[in-house]
Amino acid sequence: MVGLKPWQPPSGLTLSPEVQEFVGKNGFLSPQLTPHLMNVQCENCHGPARAHLLNPEQVKLPLNPRESCTNCHVGSHSPLFNFETYWPKIAHGKESGG
């Protein structure tokens, strides 16, 4: 999962006011709180985009979200993944109607 689950601190931990602000937030928060998400970027799901960035009108990114998601969310790596459940939480761009 790419940070969809809201962050919760380990039980019994006293949090500083600065860290308390992160409780319930999603995605990469900091190297200390969410190190497993530190290098997850758009290209992890969408693939290399240099050509798209240089010429976005001519070079389109793949628009098959199911295929993009299920490249990583498989088997023991993501046993509870269900595309129909998660897609509405992350849908964006033209493939979501935006």
ABEGO torsion letter per residue (X at the ends): XBGABBBBBBBGBBBBAAAAAABGBBEBABAAABAAAAABBAAAAAEBAAAAAABAAABBBBABAAAAAAAABBEAABAABBAAAAAAAABBEAAAGX
